[in-house]
Amino acid sequence: MLTDNVNALMFDQAQPGALEGALTRLCSDTSLRQRLAQGAANTIDRLELTWIGNARRVIARVESGA
């Protein structure tokens, strides 16, 4: 669901300073923020990750007895 530099900015949590580096990059790069925001919105739309989409999936599972 999450893809680095498409709809998320991944970092290696085992590396000291990696989170700080990712946040610094995100804060200083406007085009990266815009690209990630658009990528996240596209993922939400494509996978129907909305309240209505989630409700439909829950209802379908309940109705199927899953």
Backbone as XML, in Angstrom:
<?xml version="1.0"?>
<chain id="A" units="angstrom">
  <residue number="1" name="MET">
    <atom name="N" x="0.817" y="-1.178" z="0.000"/>
    <atom name="CA" x="0.000" y="0.000" z="0.000"/>
    <atom name="C" x="0.870" y="1.254" z="0.000"/>
  </residue>
  <residue number="2" name="LEU">
    <atom name="N" x="1.907" y="1.266" z="0.827"/>
    <atom name="CA" x="2.804" y="2.414" z="0.868"/>
    <atom name="C" x="4.022" y="2.147" z="0.002"/>
  </residue>
  <residue number="3" name="THR">
    <atom name="N" x="4.369" y="3.135" z="-0.814"/>
    <atom name="CA" x="5.516" y="3.029" z="-1.702"/>
    <atom name="C" x="6.417" y="4.233" z="-1.473"/>
  </residue>
  <residue number="4" name="ASP">
    <atom name="N" x="7.670" y="3.962" z="-1.181"/>
    <atom name="CA" x="8.621" y="5.026" z="-0.890"/>
    <atom name="C" x="8.710" y="6.016" z="-2.046"/>
  </residue>
  <residue number="5" name="ASN">
    <atom name="N" x="8.641" y="7.277" z="-1.724"/>
    <atom name="CA" x="8.732" y="8.386" z="-2.674"/>
    <atom name="C" x="7.573" y="8.461" z="-3.652"/>
  </residue>
  <residue number="6" name="VAL">
    <atom name="N" x="6.534" y="7.678" z="-3.431"/>
    <atom name="CA" x="5.320" y="7.760" z="-4.249"/>
    <atom name="C" x="4.177" y="8.296" z="-3.392"/>
  </residue>
  <residue number="7" name="ASN">
    <atom name="N" x="3.907" y="7.604" z="-2.277"/>
    <atom name="CA" x="2.849" y="8.049" z="-1.367"/>
    <atom name="C" x="3.312" y="8.037" z="0.095"/>
  </residue>
  <residue number="8" name="ALA">
    <atom name="N" x="4.601" y="7.835" z="0.287"/>
    <atom name="CA" x="5.180" y="7.803" z="1.634"/>
    <atom name="C" x="6.673" y="8.102" z="1.541"/>
  </residue>
  <residue number="9" name="LEU">
    <atom name="N" x="7.234" y="8.505" z="2.653"/>
    <atom name="CA" x="8.678" y="8.714" z="2.736"/>
    <atom name="C" x="9.201" y="7.757" z="3.802"/>
  </residue>
  <residue number="10" name="MET">
    <atom name="N" x="9.832" y="6.692" z="3.344"/>
    <atom name="CA" x="10.309" y="5.649" z="4.246"/>
    <atom name="C" x="11.693" y="6.010" z="4.792"/>
  </residue>
  <residue number="11" name="PHE">
    <atom name="N" x="12.023" y="5.439" z="5.939"/>
    <atom name="CA" x="13.349" y="5.600" z="6.520"/>
    <atom name="C" x="13.667" y="4.344" z="7.318"/>
  </residue>
  <residue number="12" name="ASP">
    <atom name="N" x="14.944" y="4.089" z="7.511"/>
    <atom name="CA" x="15.393" y="2.917" z="8.268"/>
    <atom name="C" x="15.414" y="3.273" z="9.749"/>
  </residue>
  <residue number="13" name="GLN">
    <atom name="N" x="14.461" y="2.737" z="10.497"/>
    <atom name="CA" x="14.354" y="3.080" z="11.916"/>
    <atom name="C" x="15.554" y="2.603" z="12.724"/>
  </residue>
  <residue number="14" name="ALA">
    <atom name="N" x="16.327" y="1.680" z="12.181"/>
    <atom name="CA" x="17.510" y="1.192" z="12.890"/>
    <atom name="C" x="18.698" y="2.148" z="12.745"/>
  </residue>
  <residue number="15" name="GLN">
    <atom name="N" x="18.594" y="3.082" z="11.822"/>
    <atom name="CA" x="19.688" y="4.019" z="11.582"/>
    <atom name="C" x="19.495" y="5.308" z="12.377"/>
  </residue>
  <residue number="16" name="PRO">
    <atom name="N" x="20.425" y="5.617" z="13.268"/>
    <atom name="CA" x="20.323" y="6.871" z="14.019"/>
    <atom name="C" x="20.285" y="8.060" z="13.052"/>
  </residue>
  <residue number="17" name="GLY">
    <atom name="N" x="19.376" y="8.949" z="13.286"/>
    <atom name="CA" x="19.281" y="10.145" z="12.459"/>
    <atom name="C" x="18.465" y="9.992" z="11.195"/>
  </residue>
  <residue number="18" name="ALA">
    <atom name="N" x="18.001" y="8.779" z="10.894"/>
    <atom name="CA" x="17.252" y="8.565" z="9.652"/>
    <atom name="C" x="15.917" y="9.303" z="9.661"/>
  </residue>
  <residue number="19" name="LEU">
    <atom name="N" x="15.215" y="9.267" z="10.783"/>
    <atom name="CA" x="13.944" y="9.993" z="10.878"/>
    <atom name="C" x="14.183" y="11.492" z="10.728"/>
  </residue>
  <residue number="20" name="GLU">
    <atom name="N" x="15.187" y="11.983" z="11.422"/>
    <atom name="CA" x="15.511" y="13.410" z="11.321"/>
    <atom name="C" x="15.829" y="13.789" z="9.877"/>
  </residue>
  <residue number="21" name="GLY">
    <atom name="N" x="16.590" y="12.960" z="9.198"/>
    <atom name="CA" x="16.931" y="13.226" z="7.803"/>
    <atom name="C" x="15.712" y="13.232" z="6.903"/>
  </residue>
  <residue number="22" name="ALA">
    <atom name="N" x="14.812" y="12.280" z="7.113"/>
    <atom name="CA" x="13.590" y="12.209" z="6.306"/>
    <atom name="C" x="12.711" y="13.425" z="6.558"/>
  </residue>
  <residue number="23" name="LEU">
    <atom name="N" x="12.576" y="13.827" z="7.821"/>
    <atom name="CA" x="11.756" y="14.998" z="8.146"/>
    <atom name="C" x="12.373" y="16.278" z="7.602"/>
  </residue>
  <residue number="24" name="THR">
    <atom name="N" x="13.686" y="16.390" z="7.680"/>
    <atom name="CA" x="14.371" y="17.559" z="7.128"/>
    <atom name="C" x="14.152" y="17.629" z="5.626"/>
  </residue>
  <residue number="25" name="ARG">
    <atom name="N" x="14.291" y="16.501" z="4.967"/>
    <atom name="CA" x="14.059" y="16.446" z="3.521"/>
    <atom name="C" x="12.628" y="16.851" z="3.189"/>
  </residue>
  <residue number="26" name="LEU">
    <atom name="N" x="11.684" y="16.319" z="3.927"/>
    <atom name="CA" x="10.273" y="16.621" z="3.700"/>
    <atom name="C" x="9.983" y="18.104" z="3.922"/>
  </residue>
  <residue number="27" name="CYS">
    <atom name="N" x="10.552" y="18.677" z="4.957"/>
    <atom name="CA" x="10.315" y="20.096" z="5.264"/>
    <atom name="C" x="10.950" y="21.022" z="4.239"/>
  </residue>
  <residue number="28" name="SER">
    <atom name="N" x="12.045" y="20.609" z="3.644"/>
    <atom name="CA" x="12.779" y="21.503" z="2.750"/>
    <atom name="C" x="12.464" y="21.303" z="1.273"/>
  </residue>
  <residue number="29" name="ASP">
    <atom name="N" x="11.681" y="20.298" z="0.929"/>
    <atom name="CA" x="11.424" y="19.980" z="-0.483"/>
    <atom name="C" x="9.932" y="20.073" z="-0.790"/>
  </residue>
  <residue number="30" name="THR">
    <atom name="N" x="9.526" y="21.220" z="-1.300"/>
    <atom name="CA" x="8.110" y="21.457" z="-1.600"/>
    <atom name="C" x="7.579" y="20.479" z="-2.632"/>
  </residue>
  <residue number="31" name="SER">
    <atom name="N" x="8.345" y="20.217" z="-3.680"/>
    <atom name="CA" x="7.856" y="19.310" z="-4.728"/>
    <atom name="C" x="7.685" y="17.892" z="-4.196"/>
  </residue>
  <residue number="32" name="LEU">
    <atom name="N" x="8.549" y="17.464" z="-3.286"/>
    <atom name="CA" x="8.405" y="16.144" z="-2.662"/>
    <atom name="C" x="7.113" y="16.086" z="-1.857"/>
  </residue>
  <residue number="33" name="ARG">
    <atom name="N" x="6.850" y="17.113" z="-1.053"/>
    <atom name="CA" x="5.605" y="17.146" z="-0.269"/>
    <atom name="C" x="4.388" y="17.084" z="-1.180"/>
  </residue>
  <residue number="34" name="GLN">
    <atom name="N" x="4.406" y="17.840" z="-2.261"/>
    <atom name="CA" x="3.271" y="17.849" z="-3.186"/>
    <atom name="C" x="3.105" y="16.494" z="-3.866"/>
  </residue>
  <residue number="35" name="ARG">
    <atom name="N" x="4.226" y="15.893" z="-4.286"/>
    <atom name="CA" x="4.171" y="14.586" z="-4.954"/>
    <atom name="C" x="3.647" y="13.506" z="-4.006"/>
  </residue>
  <residue number="36" name="LEU">
    <atom name="N" x="4.128" y="13.511" z="-2.763"/>
    <atom name="CA" x="3.656" y="12.523" z="-1.790"/>
    <atom name="C" x="2.182" y="12.730" z="-1.463"/>
  </residue>
  <residue number="37" name="ALA">
    <atom name="N" x="1.766" y="13.983" z="-1.340"/>
    <atom name="CA" x="0.353" y="14.270" z="-1.057"/>
    <atom name="C" x="-0.528" y="13.778" z="-2.194"/>
  </residue>
  <residue number="38" name="GLN">
    <atom name="N" x="-0.126" y="14.046" z="-3.434"/>
    <atom name="CA" x="-0.916" y="13.591" z="-4.580"/>
    <atom name="C" x="-0.900" y="12.067" z="-4.670"/>
  </residue>
  <residue number="39" name="GLY">
    <atom name="N" x="0.253" y="11.465" z="-4.418"/>
    <atom name="CA" x="0.345" y="10.008" z="-4.435"/>
    <atom name="C" x="-0.532" y="9.371" z="-3.375"/>
  </residue>
  <residue number="40" name="ALA">
    <atom name="N" x="-0.569" y="9.970" z="-2.184"/>
    <atom name="CA" x="-1.426" y="9.455" z="-1.113"/>
    <atom name="C" x="-2.893" y="9.583" z="-1.491"/>
  </residue>
  <residue number="41" name="ALA">
    <atom name="N" x="-3.269" y="10.724" z="-2.061"/>
    <atom name="CA" x="-4.662" y="10.916" z="-2.487"/>
    <atom name="C" x="-5.040" y="9.909" z="-3.567"/>
  </residue>
  <residue number="42" name="ASN">
    <atom name="N" x="-4.135" y="9.659" z="-4.507"/>
    <atom name="CA" x="-4.403" y="8.672" z="-5.563"/>
    <atom name="C" x="-4.573" y="7.274" z="-4.980"/>
  </residue>
  <residue number="43" name="THR">
    <atom name="N" x="-3.746" y="6.917" z="-4.009"/>
    <atom name="CA" x="-3.848" y="5.606" z="-3.368"/>
    <atom name="C" x="-5.181" y="5.468" z="-2.641"/>
  </residue>
  <residue number="44" name="ILE">
    <atom name="N" x="-5.580" y="6.501" z="-1.923"/>
    <atom name="CA" x="-6.861" y="6.482" z="-1.213"/>
    <atom name="C" x="-8.008" y="6.288" z="-2.191"/>
  </residue>
  <residue number="45" name="ASP">
    <atom name="N" x="-7.983" y="7.021" z="-3.301"/>
    <atom name="CA" x="-9.046" y="6.889" z="-4.306"/>
    <atom name="C" x="-9.039" y="5.506" z="-4.953"/>
  </residue>
  <residue number="46" name="ARG">
    <atom name="N" x="-7.854" y="5.042" z="-5.361"/>
    <atom name="CA" x="-7.734" y="3.767" z="-6.076"/>
    <atom name="C" x="-8.182" y="2.591" z="-5.217"/>
  </residue>
  <residue number="47" name="LEU">
    <atom name="N" x="-7.833" y="2.616" z="-3.945"/>
    <atom name="CA" x="-8.159" y="1.504" z="-3.045"/>
    <atom name="C" x="-9.430" y="1.743" z="-2.237"/>
  </residue>
  <residue number="48" name="GLU">
    <atom name="N" x="-10.089" y="2.859" z="-2.492"/>
    <atom name="CA" x="-11.314" y="3.235" z="-1.781"/>
    <atom name="C" x="-11.103" y="3.189" z="-0.264"/>
  </residue>
  <residue number="49" name="LEU">
    <atom name="N" x="-10.040" y="3.831" z="0.185"/>
    <atom name="CA" x="-9.716" y="3.863" z="1.614"/>
    <atom name="C" x="-10.400" y="5.059" z="2.275"/>
  </residue>
  <residue number="50" name="THR">
    <atom name="N" x="-11.709" y="5.052" z="2.178"/>
    <atom name="CA" x="-12.543" y="6.108" z="2.747"/>
    <atom name="C" x="-13.503" y="5.468" z="3.740"/>
  </residue>
  <residue number="51" name="TRP">
    <atom name="N" x="-14.220" y="6.301" z="4.489"/>
    <atom name="CA" x="-15.224" y="5.762" z="5.414"/>
    <atom name="C" x="-16.241" y="4.919" z="4.655"/>
  </residue>
  <residue number="52" name="ILE">
    <atom name="N" x="-16.690" y="5.408" z="3.516"/>
    <atom name="CA" x="-17.695" y="4.670" z="2.735"/>
    <atom name="C" x="-17.102" y="3.379" z="2.188"/>
  </residue>
  <residue number="53" name="GLY">
    <atom name="N" x="-15.892" y="3.446" z="1.653"/>
    <atom name="CA" x="-15.240" y="2.246" z="1.138"/>
    <atom name="C" x="-15.033" y="1.204" z="2.222"/>
  </residue>
  <residue number="54" name="ASN">
    <atom name="N" x="-14.591" y="1.643" z="3.388"/>
    <atom name="CA" x="-14.400" y="0.716" z="4.512"/>
    <atom name="C" x="-15.726" y="0.120" z="4.960"/>
  </residue>
  <residue number="55" name="ALA">
    <atom name="N" x="-16.766" y="0.942" z="5.023"/>
    <atom name="CA" x="-18.089" y="0.438" z="5.414"/>
    <atom name="C" x="-18.572" y="-0.608" z="4.421"/>
  </residue>
  <residue number="56" name="ARG">
    <atom name="N" x="-18.365" y="-0.371" z="3.137"/>
    <atom name="CA" x="-18.773" y="-1.360" z="2.116"/>
    <atom name="C" x="-18.060" y="-2.689" z="2.330"/>
  </residue>
  <residue number="57" name="ARG">
    <atom name="N" x="-16.756" y="-2.629" z="2.634"/>
    <atom name="CA" x="-16.002" y="-3.866" z="2.854"/>
    <atom name="C" x="-16.500" y="-4.598" z="4.096"/>
  </residue>
  <residue number="58" name="VAL">
    <atom name="N" x="-16.791" y="-3.875" z="5.154"/>
    <atom name="CA" x="-17.305" y="-4.497" z="6.383"/>
    <atom name="C" x="-18.660" y="-5.135" z="6.122"/>
  </residue>
  <residue number="59" name="ILE">
    <atom name="N" x="-19.547" y="-4.416" z="5.469"/>
    <atom name="CA" x="-20.881" y="-4.947" z="5.156"/>
    <atom name="C" x="-20.769" y="-6.194" z="4.295"/>
  </residue>
  <residue number="60" name="ALA">
    <atom name="N" x="-19.902" y="-6.168" z="3.293"/>
    <atom name="CA" x="-19.723" y="-7.330" z="2.417"/>
    <atom name="C" x="-19.241" y="-8.542" z="3.212"/>
  </residue>
  <residue number="61" name="ARG">
    <atom name="N" x="-18.332" y="-8.336" z="4.151"/>
    <atom name="CA" x="-17.836" y="-9.450" z="4.968"/>
    <atom name="C" x="-18.921" y="-9.986" z="5.888"/>
  </residue>
  <residue number="62" name="VAL">
    <atom name="N" x="-19.683" y="-9.089" z="6.481"/>
    <atom name="CA" x="-20.766" y="-9.517" z="7.370"/>
    <atom name="C" x="-21.796" y="-10.308" z="6.577"/>
  </residue>
  <residue number="63" name="GLU">
    <atom name="N" x="-22.161" y="-9.801" z="5.415"/>
    <atom name="CA" x="-23.166" y="-10.481" z="4.597"/>
    <atom name="C" x="-22.681" y="-11.822" z="4.069"/>
  </residue>
  <residue number="64" name="SER">
    <atom name="N" x="-21.366" y="-11.959" z="3.862"/>
    <atom name="CA" x="-20.837" y="-13.228" z="3.357"/>
    <atom name="C" x="-20.566" y="-14.222" z="4.482"/>
  </residue>
  <residue number="65" name="GLY">
    <atom name="N" x="-20.706" y="-13.762" z="5.731"/>
    <atom name="CA" x="-20.470" y="-14.639" z="6.870"/>
    <atom name="C" x="-19.005" y="-14.813" z="7.202"/>
  </residue>
  <residue number="66" name="ALA">
    <atom name="N" x="-18.156" y="-13.987" z="6.628"/>
    <atom name="CA" x="-16.705" y="-14.107" z="6.873"/>
    <atom name="C" x="-16.323" y="-13.604" z="8.239"/>
  </residue>
</chain>
